[in-house]
Amino acid sequence: MRRFKYQGKVFELDTDGFLVNPAKWDRDLAEGLAGECEISSGLTEEHWDVIRFIRRFYEAHGKCPTIFETCRECRLGRQVLKRLFPTGYMRGACKMAGMSYKEAYMGADYMEHSAKDLHAVTQRQEYRVDVRGFLVDPDEWDEHYAAHRAYDMKIRGGKLTVQHWKIIRYLRSAYYKTGRIPTIVETCEANSLEIDELEALFPDGYHRGAVKIAGLRLR
């Protein structure tokens, strides 16, 4: 953890730079983190519209909204999102709003049964996952794991299509080439998709859906 100081205030951040306690958020944190999120000219009303929505959603539902919910509410397209938050939705907008992917799972209705499903997908194979259902070691991933994860999520019919596999393989290939998970904008651009098209493929969200099925996780 580290102590982040701005405007005479001190905020406790985790090792990835996210606020440890979302209840401790205030506007000064967002302003202070803007530079770390590659926003050099300060936060505009467009930025604040997104940040305020994320905070309202969290206060109302106890969890972080998916990127799809935020883009739909704030009427953001892929290019606008990229311009506003160059480091990505989770690593930009959510970070400045005092959220992280961890808050995305608070109150999730499928978590109660997912641990059993994930730890013993078949009699032949076991996969090590963390408490949020993400694969601990991406090298343990296989297509069988991805196919079974689809049944746990909101994938239509529980079946991965050619388009799903294209996204999954892109994510894994990009991760092993760069050592990082691509942002949603990078994924959409690389696969010629708009954000709403990606939502149709992975209704649970980008990190909760596509990234998880690909056997990856934010650290």
BAFI-3210 file (N, C-alpha, C; in Angstrom, 3 decimals, decimal comma, padded with zeros to 6 digits):
// residues 219
n [1|2|3|4|5|6|7|8|9|10|11|12|13|14|15|16|17|18|19|20|21|22|23|24|25|26|27|28|29|30|31|32|33|34|35|36|37|38|39|40|41|42|43|44|45|46|47|48|49|50|51|52|53|54|55|56|57|58|59|60|61|62|63|64|65|66|67|68|69|70|71|72|73|74|75|76|77|78|79|80|81|82|83|84|85|86|87|88|89|90|91|92|93|94|95|96|97|98|99|100|101|102|103|104|105|106|107|108|109|110|111|112|113|114|115|116|117|118|119|120|121|122|123|124|125|126|127|128|129|130|131|132|133|134|135|136|137|138|139|140|141|142|143|144|145|146|147|148|149|150|151|152|153|154|155|156|157|158|159|160|161|162|163|164|165|166|167|168|169|170|171|172|173|174|175|176|177|178|179|180|181|182|183|184|185|186|187|188|189|190|191|192|193|194|195|196|197|198|199|200|201|202|203|204|205|206|207|208|209|210|211|212|213|214|215|216|217|218|219]
n.u [000,851|000,305|000,705|-001,062|-000,737|-002,488|-003,489|-003,256|-004,471|-004,559|-004,544|-005,172|-003,809|-003,922|-001,540|-001,816|-002,602|-005,235|-007,925|-008,101|-010,291|-013,381|-015,252|-013,845|-013,412|-013,025|-013,477|-010,940|-009,207|-009,726|-008,919|-006,235|-005,260|-005,485|-003,285|-001,695|-003,270|-002,885|-004,101|-003,534|-004,388|-006,228|-009,436|-012,443|-015,925|-017,010|-015,412|-016,125|-018,859|-018,839|-017,378|-018,995|-021,322|-020,395|-019,844|-022,445|-023,795|-022,417|-023,050|-025,775|-026,055|-024,002|-021,819|-019,384|-020,221|-020,535|-018,518|-020,192|-022,674|-021,967|-021,097|-023,466|-025,220|-023,867|-023,609|-021,349|-019,100|-016,702|-014,421|-014,698|-014,493|-011,845|-010,508|-011,183|-010,332|-007,421|-005,949|-007,777|-011,011|-011,331|-008,778|-008,631|-011,140|-012,634|-010,672|-010,149|-012,618|-012,550|-012,957|-012,428|-011,797|-012,432|-014,595|-016,554|-017,654|-019,130|-022,078|-022,748|-024,854|-024,163|-021,999|-022,157|-022,398|-020,347|-017,726|-017,627|-018,285|-016,103|-013,808|-013,982|-014,458|-014,600|-014,315|-011,803|-010,154|-008,873|-009,047|-007,249|-008,580|-009,180|-010,903|-012,804|-013,307|-011,472|-008,952|-006,037|-003,456|-002,594|-001,447|-002,613|-004,895|-007,258|-009,131|-011,277|-011,762|-012,579|-014,945|-016,596|-016,742|-018,383|-020,919|-021,413|-021,875|-023,561|-023,637|-025,226|-027,205|-025,169|-023,028|-019,993|-019,288|-017,822|-017,042|-016,795|-014,578|-012,642|-012,210|-011,363|-008,996|-007,531|-007,143|-005,569|-003,324|-002,383|-001,814|000,312|002,214|002,707|002,559|000,498|-003,015|-005,083|-006,765|-010,316|-010,899|-008,691|-009,107|-011,570|-010,871|-008,887|-010,398|-012,347|-014,823|-017,665|-018,425|-020,974|-021,407|-019,515|-020,587|-022,895|-021,768|-020,452|-022,195|-021,791|-019,793|-016,622|-014,159|-015,291|-016,375|-015,224|-012,395|-012,170|-013,066|-011,044|-009,064|-007,532|-006,579|-006,866|-004,215]
n.v [-001,189|002,368|005,771|008,400|011,765|014,791|018,105|018,568|016,361|012,869|009,772|006,299|003,996|000,958|-001,558|-001,341|001,193|001,870|003,211|002,163|002,094|002,695|004,397|006,515|008,308|011,452|014,505|015,590|013,422|012,383|014,562|014,645|012,179|012,391|013,094|010,780|009,135|009,869|012,251|015,306|017,939|018,561|017,840|017,780|018,774|016,665|014,513|014,568|013,974|011,236|010,224|011,030|009,557|006,913|006,983|007,517|005,229|003,271|004,035|003,578|000,860|-000,572|-001,547|-001,398|000,058|-001,686|-001,183|-001,029|-000,238|002,300|003,621|003,579|005,098|007,558|008,133|007,451|006,805|004,625|006,153|008,560|007,677|006,790|009,205|010,672|009,031|007,886|005,748|003,781|002,352|001,011|001,455|004,136|005,940|004,569|004,297|006,976|007,534|006,255|003,547|000,007|-003,027|-004,869|-003,940|-004,374|-006,839|-006,878|-007,894|-009,390|-011,659|-014,182|-015,169|-016,838|-019,513|-019,930|-020,650|-023,422|-024,397|-023,507|-024,614|-027,274|-028,072|-030,209|-033,789|-034,418|-032,199|-029,484|-026,079|-023,375|-020,669|-017,218|-015,487|-014,093|-015,504|-015,417|-016,822|-017,971|-018,514|-017,693|-019,479|-021,887|-021,927|-023,212|-024,086|-025,556|-024,698|-022,031|-022,506|-023,678|-021,591|-019,866|-020,880|-020,137|-017,499|-014,729|-015,347|-015,753|-018,542|-019,940|-020,581|-020,205|-018,232|-017,902|-015,243|-014,598|-016,248|-015,057|-012,614|-013,561|-014,954|-012,873|-011,287|-012,992|-013,373|-010,713|-010,201|-011,993|-011,002|-008,384|-008,345|-007,192|-006,538|-005,665|-002,490|-001,814|-000,206|-000,607|-003,300|-003,220|-001,636|-003,221|-005,325|-004,303|-003,409|-001,835|-000,437|-001,204|-003,450|-005,186|-005,470|-006,916|-009,359|-010,017|-009,747|-009,579|-007,804|-006,197|-006,812|-008,622|-010,427|-010,921|-010,773|-012,451|-014,960|-015,366|-016,162|-014,350|-011,652|-008,534|-007,216]
n.w [000,000|-000,426|000,634|-000,547|-001,160|-001,411|-001,828|000,901|001,968|002,825|001,249|001,318|-000,776|-002,740|-003,911|-006,632|-007,026|-006,475|-004,531|-001,215|000,567|-000,587|000,564|001,534|-000,423|-002,121|-004,056|-004,337|-004,486|-007,039|-008,630|-007,912|-008,840|-011,537|-013,178|-012,987|-014,395|-016,945|-017,720|-018,479|-018,621|-016,671|-015,076|-016,877|-017,315|-018,705|-017,864|-015,152|-015,245|-015,810|-013,622|-011,474|-012,036|-011,669|-008,932|-007,896|-008,705|-007,282|-004,646|-004,687|-005,358|-004,215|-005,586|-008,243|-011,364|-014,520|-017,442|-019,600|-018,571|-017,654|-020,001|-021,473|-019,848|-019,732|-022,349|-023,958|-026,532|-028,127|-029,037|-027,644|-025,006|-025,041|-025,477|-023,173|-021,028|-021,147|-020,018|-019,712|-018,758|-016,169|-015,080|-015,226|-015,210|-013,148|-011,187|-010,491|-009,460|-007,123|-007,114|-007,729|-009,608|-007,698|-006,196|-008,005|-007,603|-005,342|-003,951|-006,150|-007,780|-008,626|-007,318|-005,096|-005,778|-007,511|-006,753|-006,175|-008,685|-010,199|-009,046|-009,510|-012,353|-014,090|-013,729|-014,468|-014,428|-012,523|-011,541|-010,274|-008,601|-007,622|-004,918|-006,300|-008,505|-010,589|-012,665|-011,136|-012,167|-015,338|-017,086|-016,598|-017,986|-020,351|-023,320|-022,524|-019,942|-020,492|-021,946|-019,984|-018,160|-019,497|-019,072|-016,482|-016,643|-018,254|-020,887|-023,901|-024,168|-023,069|-024,658|-026,386|-029,165|-032,494|-032,584|-029,856|-029,233|-030,779|-029,466|-026,960|-027,619|-028,653|-026,331|-024,727|-026,351|-026,583|-023,918|-023,351|-025,049|-024,185|-021,428|-020,052|-019,531|-022,204|-022,568|-022,633|-024,795|-026,478|-027,044|-028,384|-030,609|-031,843|-032,689|-034,245|-033,098|-031,575|-028,336|-027,437|-028,957|-027,937|-025,415|-025,990|-026,514|-024,111|-021,553|-018,769|-018,378|-019,175|-017,706|-015,853|-017,553|-020,398|-019,834|-017,609|-018,626|-020,426|-018,790|-017,384|-015,134|-013,406|-011,478]
ca.u [000,000|001,044|-000,048|-001,093|-001,040|-002,917|-004,238|-003,224|-005,194|-003,820|-005,403|-004,518|-003,991|-003,320|-000,325|-002,137|-002,974|-006,662|-008,293|-008,370|-011,651|-014,144|-015,999|-012,948|-013,215|-013,600|-013,086|-009,501|-008,526|-009,857|-008,051|-004,854|-004,872|-005,660|-001,991|-001,273|-004,153|-002,509|-004,951|-002,595|-004,991|-007,267|-010,714|-013,517|-017,266|-017,199|-014,811|-016,893|-020,128|-018,566|-016,964|-020,170|-022,220|-019,809|-020,056|-023,883|-024,131|-021,865|-023,833|-027,111|-026,053|-022,929|-020,807|-018,950|-020,944|-019,732|-018,247|-021,347|-023,662|-021,478|-021,127|-024,852|-025,773|-023,174|-023,613|-019,960|-018,658|-015,330|-013,435|-014,832|-013,921|-010,389|-010,036|-011,356|-009,601|-006,423|-005,476|-008,853|-012,150|-011,039|-007,531|-008,747|-012,375|-012,961|-009,618|-010,379|-013,877|-012,335|-013,412|-011,559|-012,569|-012,854|-015,938|-017,512|-018,225|-019,958|-023,490|-022,988|-025,746|-023,691|-020,770|-022,377|-022,206|-019,300|-016,494|-017,724|-018,256|-014,803|-012,759|-014,103|-015,255|-014,816|-013,618|-010,428|-009,358|-009,175|-008,447|-007,100|-009,148|-009,231|-012,240|-013,735|-013,501|-010,474|-007,912|-004,835|-002,321|-003,110|-000,896|-003,483|-006,075|-007,434|-010,428|-012,298|-012,063|-013,357|-016,282|-017,385|-016,999|-019,503|-022,163|-021,598|-022,129|-024,785|-023,450|-026,487|-027,189|-024,009|-022,139|-019,093|-019,313|-016,559|-016,686|-016,289|-013,234|-011,739|-011,864|-010,609|-007,644|-006,836|-006,744|-004,470|-002,160|-001,880|-001,257|001,608|003,163|002,995|002,552|-000,618|-004,323|-005,481|-007,961|-011,481|-010,787|-007,726|-009,748|-012,572|-010,194|-008,189|-011,378|-013,341|-016,093|-018,089|-018,591|-022,251|-021,266|-018,797|-021,538|-023,777|-021,013|-020,089|-023,094|-021,314|-018,802|-015,344|-013,305|-016,041|-016,777|-014,200|-011,083|-012,251|-013,141|-009,730|-008,138|-006,670|-007,141|-006,098|-003,479]
ca.v [000,000|003,624|006,937|009,396|013,063|015,818|019,201|018,417|015,159|011,630|008,667|004,992|003,289|-000,374|-001,644|-000,987|002,596|002,063|003,582|000,978|002,195|003,592|005,377|007,622|009,097|012,776|015,079|015,846|012,216|012,343|015,601|014,276|011,011|012,656|013,032|009,379|008,502|010,479|013,404|016,366|019,280|018,692|017,167|018,593|018,315|015,336|013,576|014,531|013,276|009,813|009,944|011,165|008,418|005,740|007,137|007,363|003,810|002,537|004,365|002,995|-000,594|-001,201|-002,122|-000,557|-000,269|-002,180|-000,151|-000,929|000,589|003,674|004,193|003,773|006,204|008,809|008,248|007,452|005,863|004,145|007,208|009,524|007,034|006,804|010,580|011,100|008,184|007,171|004,518|002,797|002,573|000,612|002,060|005,585|006,468|003,933|004,620|008,336|007,526|005,527|002,170|-000,921|-004,202|-005,630|-003,490|-004,840|-008,113|-006,756|-008,099|-010,145|-012,750|-015,490|-015,543|-017,830|-020,877|-020,026|-021,276|-024,862|-024,656|-023,222|-025,460|-028,636|-027,971|-031,586|-034,761|-034,572|-030,981|-028,484|-024,793|-022,538|-019,341|-016,394|-015,423|-013,484|-016,410|-015,250|-017,832|-017,485|-018,620|-017,743|-020,627|-023,042|-021,760|-023,944|-023,782|-026,231|-023,763|-020,923|-022,984|-023,863|-020,283|-019,250|-021,346|-019,425|-016,091|-014,399|-015,594|-016,270|-019,975|-020,544|-021,113|-019,229|-018,205|-017,553|-013,876|-014,688|-016,822|-014,061|-011,683|-014,296|-015,231|-011,584|-010,898|-013,834|-013,071|-009,397|-010,298|-012,666|-010,164|-007,118|-008,483|-006,431|-006,756|-004,495|-001,764|-002,149|000,540|-001,336|-004,538|-002,866|-001,178|-004,343|-006,275|-003,530|-003,476|-000,739|-000,899|-001,905|-004,767|-006,021|-005,759|-007,998|-010,605|-010,279|-008,909|-009,425|-006,743|-006,480|-007,561|-009,728|-011,356|-011,293|-010,996|-013,643|-016,154|-015,519|-016,660|-013,253|-010,823|-007,368|-007,481]
ca.w [000,000|-000,358|001,081|-001,606|-000,575|-002,363|-001,209|002,345|002,376|002,641|000,838|001,318|-002,043|-002,759|-004,716|-008,010|-007,072|-006,251|-003,173|-000,405|001,104|-001,461|001,359|001,845|-001,645|-002,360|-005,345|-004,392|-004,940|-008,495|-009,184|-007,672|-009,630|-012,968|-013,857|-013,067|-015,385|-018,226|-018,024|-018,122|-018,648|-015,654|-015,309|-017,435|-016,942|-019,297|-016,919|-013,907|-015,479|-015,689|-012,246|-010,594|-012,257|-011,015|-007,493|-007,607|-008,887|-006,141|-003,451|-004,806|-005,551|-003,458|-006,463|-009,352|-012,601|-015,637|-018,441|-020,484|-017,875|-017,606|-021,352|-021,866|-019,069|-020,059|-023,807|-024,385|-027,540|-027,964|-029,218|-026,548|-023,823|-025,205|-025,305|-021,786|-020,080|-021,953|-019,372|-019,697|-017,864|-014,800|-014,623|-015,331|-014,639|-011,867|-010,215|-010,007|-008,707|-005,867|-007,285|-008,427|-010,049|-006,523|-005,828|-009,010|-007,214|-004,140|-004,223|-007,382|-007,411|-009,060|-006,634|-004,059|-006,255|-008,527|-006,246|-006,385|-010,114|-010,769|-008,494|-010,041|-013,573|-014,532|-012,896|-014,944|-014,365|-011,508|-011,821|-009,083|-008,815|-006,424|-004,323|-007,257|-009,624|-011,632|-012,692|-010,453|-013,074|-016,712|-017,800|-016,367|-018,839|-021,601|-023,929|-021,738|-018,852|-021,040|-022,309|-018,775|-017,552|-020,215|-018,470|-015,217|-016,918|-018,971|-022,314|-024,447|-024,420|-022,434|-025,690|-026,978|-030,623|-033,146|-032,190|-028,488|-029,245|-031,364|-028,385|-025,930|-028,108|-028,733|-024,990|-024,272|-027,176|-026,204|-022,570|-023,377|-025,786|-023,503|-019,974|-019,481|-020,143|-022,994|-022,142|-023,462|-026,052|-027,304|-027,500|-029,400|-031,829|-032,476|-033,220|-035,016|-032,379|-030,723|-026,962|-027,277|-029,578|-026,972|-024,338|-026,443|-026,414|-022,711|-020,744|-017,396|-018,333|-019,823|-016,791|-015,258|-018,593|-021,375|-019,210|-016,749|-019,461|-021,048|-017,784|-016,953|-014,061|-012,971|-010,251]
c.u [000,893|000,110|000,077|-001,561|-001,404|-003,783|-004,328|-003,959|-004,353|-004,807|-004,577|-004,857|-003,365|-002,129|-000,564|-002,608|-004,446|-006,916|-008,687|-009,814|-012,454|-014,923|-015,159|-012,706|-013,716|-012,999|-011,576|-008,718|-008,558|-008,928|-006,585|-004,367|-004,932|-004,348|-001,496|-002,097|-004,001|-003,476|-004,183|-003,225|-006,118|-008,567|-011,765|-014,868|-017,572|-016,610|-015,688|-018,241|-019,950|-018,240|-018,163|-021,148|-021,697|-020,036|-021,528|-024,291|-023,636|-022,679|-025,216|-027,100|-024,944|-021,878|-020,490|-019,740|-020,004|-019,488|-019,446|-022,424|-023,243|-021,542|-022,547|-025,450|-025,174|-023,049|-022,191|-019,732|-017,198|-014,307|-013,490|-014,223|-012,397|-009,825|-010,093|-010,452|-008,584|-005,941|-006,564|-009,936|-011,795|-009,826|-007,532|-009,972|-012,671|-011,926|-009,837|-011,676|-013,756|-012,784|-012,288|-012,411|-013,082|-014,276|-016,994|-018,228|-019,066|-021,417|-023,783|-023,749|-025,236|-022,490|-020,964|-022,063|-021,002|-018,057|-016,516|-017,612|-016,844|-013,712|-012,839|-015,000|-015,562|-014,074|-012,147|-009,554|-009,826|-008,425|-008,383|-007,617|-009,104|-010,677|-013,259|-013,909|-012,522|-009,413|-006,626|-003,642|-002,838|-002,574|-001,728|-004,722|-006,072|-008,838|-011,573|-012,728|-012,965|-014,789|-017,157|-017,667|-018,202|-020,836|-022,459|-022,044|-023,405|-024,619|-024,706|-026,361|-026,017|-022,979|-021,308|-019,105|-017,920|-016,108|-016,169|-014,836|-012,220|-011,276|-010,983|-009,173|-006,849|-006,311|-005,534|-003,193|-001,541|-001,221|000,140|002,659|003,611|003,081|001,457|-001,900|-004,693|-006,684|-009,121|-011,424|-009,820|-008,348|-010,772|-011,900|-009,533|-009,146|-012,528|-014,740|-016,389|-018,353|-019,902|-022,220|-020,515|-019,713|-022,461|-023,083|-020,762|-020,927|-022,629|-020,308|-017,504|-014,443|-014,022|-016,436|-015,618|-012,870|-011,095|-012,267|-011,798|-008,675|-007,166|-007,331|-006,237|-005,416|-003,341]
c.v [001,248|004,748|008,010|010,730|014,060|016,831|019,033|017,203|013,926|010,505|007,379|004,270|001,901|-000,394|-001,307|000,459|002,881|002,400|002,332|000,962|003,177|004,665|006,610|008,538|010,528|013,340|015,289|014,614|012,142|013,360|015,196|013,139|011,252|012,535|011,608|008,620|009,155|011,567|014,632|017,749|019,458|018,026|018,150|018,090|016,950|014,261|013,429|013,848|011,768|009,443|010,004|010,016|007,176|005,805|006,947|005,904|002,996|002,796|003,738|001,472|-001,317|-001,877|-001,137|-000,914|-000,849|-001,021|000,041|-000,049|002,051|004,328|004,458|004,981|007,539|009,035|008,382|006,404|005,516|005,276|008,252|008,958|007,072|008,198|011,012|010,340|007,315|005,866|003,465|003,111|002,248|001,335|003,574|006,105|005,892|004,260|006,011|008,446|006,737|004,090|001,315|-002,105|-005,014|-005,239|-003,969|-006,104|-008,049|-006,910|-008,879|-011,427|-014,124|-015,963|-016,680|-019,242|-021,024|-020,744|-022,775|-025,191|-024,516|-024,158|-026,905|-028,608|-029,342|-032,515|-034,874|-033,367|-030,076|-027,210|-023,976|-021,136|-018,553|-016,279|-014,793|-014,319|-016,247|-016,345|-017,252|-017,453|-018,718|-018,899|-021,892|-023,013|-022,759|-023,634|-024,442|-025,346|-022,628|-021,336|-023,148|-022,546|-019,625|-019,662|-020,614|-017,985|-015,914|-014,549|-016,271|-017,748|-020,690|-021,063|-019,986|-019,356|-017,905|-016,163|-013,828|-015,172|-015,852|-013,075|-012,360|-014,527|-013,940|-011,172|-011,704|-013,554|-011,732|-009,433|-010,925|-011,880|-008,956|-007,232|-007,707|-006,766|-005,518|-003,786|-002,158|-001,421|-000,158|-002,612|-004,261|-002,453|-002,334|-005,307|-005,601|-003,636|-002,143|-001,308|-001,665|-003,291|-005,722|-006,391|-006,912|-009,349|-011,007|-009,393|-008,695|-008,294|-007,157|-007,319|-008,782|-010,791|-011,792|-011,645|-012,254|-014,922|-016,428|-015,987|-015,618|-012,512|-009,640|-007,691|-006,204]
c.w [000,000|000,068|000,006|-001,016|-001,663|-001,623|000,305|002,876|002,072|002,334|000,825|000,017|-001,964|-003,708|-006,181|-008,147|-006,899|-004,780|-002,381|000,087|000,262|-000,701|001,683|000,644|-001,478|-003,644|-005,459|-004,827|-006,458|-009,156|-009,054|-008,543|-011,138|-013,734|-014,021|-014,101|-016,759|-018,678|-017,555|-018,006|-017,644|-016,056|-015,796|-016,935|-017,540|-018,381|-015,681|-014,070|-015,287|-014,245|-011,302|-010,789|-011,551|-009,509|-007,127|-007,692|-007,700|-004,878|-003,480|-004,788|-004,788|-004,309|-007,581|-010,612|-013,645|-016,598|-019,362|-019,856|-017,872|-018,982|-021,820|-021,150|-019,490|-021,560|-024,352|-025,465|-027,319|-028,038|-028,106|-025,273|-023,886|-024,976|-023,850|-020,826|-020,834|-021,334|-019,260|-018,693|-016,415|-014,248|-014,746|-014,595|-013,260|-010,797|-009,632|-009,205|-007,413|-005,910|-007,849|-008,861|-008,872|-006,107|-006,821|-008,569|-005,954|-004,521|-005,493|-007,070|-007,824|-008,271|-005,636|-004,535|-007,165|-008,023|-006,490|-007,867|-010,675|-010,270|-008,984|-011,264|-014,135|-013,583|-013,280|-014,659|-013,230|-011,852|-010,524|-009,400|-007,515|-005,959|-005,264|-008,511|-010,769|-011,527|-012,092|-011,401|-014,505|-017,523|-017,601|-017,261|-019,986|-022,117|-023,177|-020,569|-019,360|-021,348|-021,071|-018,069|-018,208|-019,620|-017,162|-015,427|-017,721|-020,474|-022,849|-024,795|-023,788|-023,424|-026,294|-028,499|-031,178|-032,725|-030,750|-028,480|-029,829|-030,297|-027,344|-026,385|-028,276|-027,361|-024,513|-025,062|-026,779|-024,832|-022,599|-024,165|-024,964|-021,988|-019,294|-020,227|-020,954|-022,374|-023,048|-024,796|-026,997|-027,868|-028,583|-030,708|-032,576|-033,152|-033,954|-034,412|-031,701|-029,327|-026,783|-027,929|-028,649|-025,811|-024,729|-026,337|-024,963|-021,778|-019,311|-017,267|-018,996|-018,920|-016,211|-016,275|-019,463|-020,718|-018,359|-017,578|-020,130|-020,043|-017,272|-015,795|-013,816|-011,659|-009,438]
res [m|r|r|f|k|y|q|g|k|v|f|e|l|d|t|d|g|f|l|v|n|p|a|k|w|d|r|d|l|a|e|g|l|a|g|e|c|e|i|s|s|g|l|t|e|e|h|w|d|v|i|r|f|i|r|r|f|y|e|a|h|g|k|c|p|t|i|f|e|t|c|r|e|c|r|l|g|r|q|v|l|k|r|l|f|p|t|g|y|m|r|g|a|c|k|m|a|g|m|s|y|k|e|a|y|m|g|a|d|y|m|e|h|s|a|k|d|l|h|a|v|t|q|r|q|e|y|r|v|d|v|r|g|f|l|v|d|p|d|e|w|d|e|h|y|a|a|h|r|a|y|d|m|k|i|r|g|g|k|l|t|v|q|h|w|k|i|i|r|y|l|r|s|a|y|y|k|t|g|r|i|p|t|i|v|e|t|c|e|a|n|s|l|e|i|d|e|l|e|a|l|f|p|d|g|y|h|r|g|a|v|k|i|a|g|l|r|l|r]
***
